[in-house]
Amino acid sequence: SSGINAEYGQMGKGYLQLAIPRIPLESERKATRVYSACQKHGLMDLAGSVCKVMAAKARQAGSPGLSLIWSLQAKDLASVTAISEEILDSYIETGGFANLEFLDQLGSNKLLSNRLLFLGKYREFHNLVKAGELRGAADLLVSLVESKMGPPRFQITLLLDSLPLINGGPTGEIVMSSRQTYVLMKALEDMQIKKLLKEGDSQKVETIRLALVTNLASSLLEEPW
């Protein structure tokens, strides 16, 4: 009897392997049900295919967050990295994130890709700024600059993000140390040496440089010699 059950199980699995690719994935709900069925029956390759199809659909529909979730389920490192970069590029253009609350619940999944980890940490930085935790925000920002986990072109954005935190920030308190200021100055210098700046960035560069020099002087006065 156990042999018959085993044979029936293999036959059923074979039928599923033929049937599942023919199911139109018309909605998130149907795709989720199909994905769950694949997992239940150990059809991991088909489960991955469902995720990749849905990730591509979401990407084409202009929903990078949803596309990222499906790509994570598929463990598709290349897509996760590419979508993370698209979200960062969109931030450069628009100055804001949209519908990325799900990043807060990703946990260890962020470790799948350096770009995704960077994206999650960068969102965390903005959350710290909004919460008024400026020292924590400064520490995180400097660590992101040092890590170089983000796209090289994104370094100028991080340096611009430092402006509200230096020179005492909105409260007049020095929140960025001389060492941290040196790190940002070195990053700016590296961008110039490696020619990562655009022609229209010259004014930004001068604004950042002046602010960093001023903050360096202020922080040195505050720190013990």
C-alpha positions as CSV (number, residue, x, y, z in Angstrom):
1,S,0.0,0.0,0.0
2,S,2.8,2.4,0.8
3,G,4.4,1.6,-2.6
4,I,1.1,2.5,-4.3
5,N,0.8,5.8,-2.4
6,A,4.4,6.6,-3.3
7,E,3.7,5.9,-6.9
8,Y,0.5,8.0,-6.9
9,G,2.5,10.9,-5.2
10,Q,5.1,10.8,-8.0
11,M,2.4,10.8,-10.6
12,G,0.6,13.7,-9.0
13,K,3.8,15.6,-8.8
14,G,4.5,14.9,-12.5
15,Y,1.0,16.2,-13.4
16,L,1.6,19.4,-11.4
17,Q,4.9,20.0,-13.1
18,L,3.0,19.9,-16.4
19,A,0.0,21.9,-15.2
20,I,1.5,24.7,-13.2
21,P,3.3,26.5,-16.1
22,R,0.0,26.6,-18.0
23,I,-1.8,28.5,-15.2
24,P,-2.2,32.2,-16.0
25,L,-0.8,34.3,-13.2
26,E,-3.5,37.0,-13.5
27,S,-3.3,38.4,-10.0
28,E,-1.1,38.5,-6.9
29,R,-3.6,36.3,-5.1
30,K,-3.5,33.6,-7.7
31,A,0.3,33.8,-8.0
32,T,0.7,33.4,-4.2
33,R,-1.6,30.3,-4.2
34,V,0.4,28.8,-7.1
35,Y,3.7,29.6,-5.3
36,S,2.4,28.0,-2.1
37,A,1.3,24.9,-4.0
38,C,4.8,24.6,-5.6
39,Q,6.4,24.8,-2.2
40,K,4.1,22.3,-0.6
41,H,4.9,19.7,-3.3
42,G,8.6,20.4,-3.4
43,L,8.6,22.0,-6.9
44,M,11.1,24.6,-6.0
45,D,12.2,25.4,-9.6
46,L,8.6,26.1,-10.5
47,A,8.2,28.2,-7.4
48,G,11.2,30.2,-8.4
49,S,9.7,30.6,-11.9
50,V,6.4,32.0,-10.5
51,C,8.4,34.5,-8.5
52,K,10.4,35.7,-11.5
53,V,7.3,36.0,-13.7
54,M,5.6,38.1,-11.0
55,A,8.7,40.2,-10.4
56,A,9.0,41.0,-14.1
57,K,5.3,41.9,-14.2
58,A,5.6,44.2,-11.2
59,R,8.7,45.9,-12.6
60,Q,7.0,46.5,-16.0
61,A,4.0,48.0,-14.1
62,G,6.3,50.5,-12.3
63,S,6.1,48.8,-8.9
64,P,9.7,48.2,-7.9
65,G,8.9,47.5,-4.3
66,L,6.6,44.6,-5.2
67,S,9.1,43.4,-7.8
68,L,11.8,43.4,-5.1
69,I,9.6,41.2,-2.8
70,W,9.0,38.6,-5.5
71,S,12.7,38.6,-6.5
72,L,13.7,38.0,-2.9
73,Q,11.4,35.0,-2.7
74,A,13.1,33.7,-5.9
75,K,16.5,34.4,-4.3
76,D,17.3,36.2,-7.6
77,L,20.4,38.1,-6.6
78,A,20.9,39.9,-10.0
79,S,17.3,41.2,-10.0
80,V,17.4,42.2,-6.3
81,T,20.5,44.2,-7.0
82,A,19.2,45.8,-10.2
83,I,15.8,46.8,-8.6
84,S,17.6,48.2,-5.6
85,E,19.7,50.4,-7.9
86,E,16.5,51.5,-9.8
87,I,15.0,52.6,-6.5
88,L,18.1,54.5,-5.6
89,D,18.2,56.1,-9.0
90,S,14.6,57.1,-8.6
91,Y,15.5,58.7,-5.3
92,I,18.2,60.8,-6.9
93,E,15.7,62.0,-9.5
94,T,12.7,62.6,-7.2
95,G,14.3,63.1,-3.8
96,G,12.0,60.6,-2.1
97,F,11.0,57.0,-1.6
98,A,7.5,55.6,-2.2
99,N,5.9,52.6,-0.6
100,L,9.1,51.1,0.9
101,E,7.7,50.4,4.3
102,F,8.2,46.7,3.6
103,L,12.0,47.2,3.9
104,D,11.6,47.5,7.6
105,Q,10.3,43.9,7.8
106,L,13.0,42.2,5.6
107,G,15.3,41.2,8.4
108,S,18.1,38.9,7.2
109,N,16.8,39.0,3.6
110,K,18.7,42.3,3.3
111,L,21.9,40.4,3.4
112,L,21.2,38.8,0.0
113,S,22.5,41.8,-1.8
114,N,24.9,44.7,-0.8
115,R,22.7,47.1,-2.8
116,L,19.6,46.0,-0.9
117,L,21.4,46.2,2.4
118,F,22.5,49.7,1.5
119,L,18.9,50.6,0.5
120,G,17.6,49.4,3.8
121,K,20.3,51.2,5.8
122,Y,19.7,54.4,3.8
123,R,16.0,54.3,4.6
124,E,16.9,53.7,8.3
125,F,19.1,56.9,8.1
126,H,16.1,58.9,6.9
127,N,13.9,57.5,9.7
128,L,16.5,58.5,12.3
129,V,16.6,62.1,10.9
130,K,12.8,62.3,11.0
131,A,12.9,61.0,14.6
132,G,15.4,63.7,15.5
133,E,18.1,61.2,16.4
134,L,20.8,63.2,14.7
135,R,23.9,61.6,16.3
136,G,22.7,58.1,15.3
137,A,21.8,59.4,11.8
138,A,25.3,60.9,11.5
139,D,27.0,57.7,12.6
140,L,24.9,55.7,10.1
141,L,25.5,58.1,7.2
142,V,29.3,58.1,7.7
143,S,29.3,54.2,7.9
144,L,27.4,54.1,4.6
145,V,29.9,56.4,2.9
146,E,32.8,54.3,4.3
147,S,31.2,51.0,3.3
148,K,30.9,51.9,-0.4
149,M,28.0,49.4,-0.6
150,G,25.9,51.9,-2.6
151,P,26.4,52.7,-6.3
152,P,29.5,55.0,-6.7
153,R,27.3,57.7,-8.2
154,F,25.3,57.8,-5.0
155,Q,28.1,59.1,-2.9
156,I,27.3,62.7,-3.8
157,T,23.8,62.2,-2.5
158,L,25.1,60.9,0.8
159,L,27.4,63.9,1.1
160,L,24.5,66.3,0.4
161,D,22.5,64.4,3.1
162,S,25.2,65.3,5.5
163,L,24.6,69.1,5.2
164,P,21.7,69.3,7.7
165,L,23.8,67.4,10.2
166,I,27.0,69.4,10.1
167,N,27.7,72.8,11.5
168,G,25.7,71.9,14.6
169,G,22.6,70.8,12.8
170,P,19.2,72.5,13.4
171,T,19.8,72.6,17.2
172,G,23.3,74.1,17.0
173,E,24.8,70.9,18.6
174,I,27.9,69.4,17.0
175,V,26.7,65.9,16.0
176,M,29.6,65.0,13.6
177,S,33.1,64.5,14.9
178,S,36.3,65.6,13.3
179,R,37.1,62.0,12.3
180,Q,33.7,61.6,10.6
181,T,34.2,64.9,8.9
182,Y,37.5,63.8,7.5
183,V,35.8,60.6,6.2
184,L,33.3,62.7,4.2
185,M,36.1,65.1,3.0
186,K,38.0,62.1,1.7
187,A,34.9,60.7,0.0
188,L,34.4,64.0,-1.8
189,E,38.1,64.1,-2.9
190,D,37.8,60.5,-4.2
191,M,34.8,61.3,-6.3
192,Q,36.7,64.2,-7.9
193,I,39.8,62.0,-8.5
194,K,37.7,59.2,-10.0
195,K,35.7,61.7,-12.1
196,L,32.4,60.5,-10.7
197,L,30.9,64.0,-10.6
198,K,28.7,65.5,-13.3
199,E,29.4,68.9,-14.9
200,G,26.5,70.4,-13.0
201,D,27.8,69.2,-9.6
202,S,30.4,72.0,-9.2
203,Q,28.1,74.2,-7.0
204,K,27.1,71.2,-4.9
205,V,30.8,70.3,-4.4
206,E,31.7,73.8,-3.2
207,T,28.7,73.9,-0.8
208,I,29.7,70.5,0.7
209,R,33.4,71.4,0.9
210,L,32.7,74.7,2.7
211,A,30.3,73.1,5.1
212,L,32.7,70.3,5.9
213,V,35.7,72.7,6.5
214,T,33.5,74.8,8.8
215,N,32.3,71.7,10.7
216,L,35.8,70.4,11.0
217,A,36.9,73.6,12.7
218,S,33.8,73.5,15.0
219,S,34.3,69.9,16.0
220,L,38.0,70.3,16.7
221,L,37.1,73.1,19.1
222,E,34.6,70.8,20.9
223,E,36.9,67.8,21.2
224,P,39.7,67.3,23.7
225,W,43.2,67.7,22.4
